[in-house]
């Protein structure tokens, strides 16, 4: 699947959520609520920011979830990457995308 097809599928899934916008950040397609990024396409996956406990549990319970490492560097314990060769597979994680959006929206400013 091409990067353009992956972005089109994620646009379809995410841009209908309240307040979500998309733009490039450091060369990657990213999704924002307000001015805060909650998801980012990288390779065959999408990075999501979630509470540390949720991110850790996902990494231990699912083979398709790993630490998010854009450019080979781990971003933080709050970020995970959900990998899928078929972008249509991201639809099954719609609840995680919404959880990420709400987590970022409610997180205190740093």
PyMOL commands that set and color helices and strands:
alter all, ss='L'
color gray80, all
select helices_A, chain A and resi 3-14+52-61+70-72+87-106
alter helices_A, ss='H'
color red, helices_A
select strands_A, chain A and resi 20-25+28-33+36-42+45-49+65-67+79-83
alter strands_A, ss='S'
color yellow, strands_A
deselect
rebuild
show_as cartoon
